[in-house]
Amino acid sequence: MDFQKYSWSDPVAFVEELRDKTMTAEEKNLIATVILEYRFSREVLNVLLELILTINDQTLHPTIVHSIASNWKKGGIVDFKSAVYEANQLIDYFKQT
């Protein structure tokens, strides 16, 4: 994964680019809430958002977003490397189920 892509991209622009469509107001509010509540770095947040889009059919469902964000916060996921590792673990898990 390209650190620069994750660290420089605004989360809204990042998601819009991944999905090739404009985010809804509700989705933008969800991202704003996650930014304020969990205080992840931009790169960690972007990895989290890409993970959720990957495992949840390109949808940002608030329950899933908050569940994974909360687990990452409790687990001390604060840097790009650990976020990528955790994301890959979850993707592998969902591929097996």
HELIX and SHEET records of a PDB file:
HELIX    1   1 PHE A    3  TRP A    8  1                                   6    
HELIX    2   2 PRO A   11  ARG A   19  1                                   9    
HELIX    3   3 ALA A   25  TYR A   38  1                                  14    
HELIX    4   4 ARG A   42  ILE A   55  1                                  14    
HELIX    5   5 PRO A   62  LYS A   74  1                                  13    
HELIX    6   6 PHE A   80  GLN A   96  1                                  17    
END                                                                             
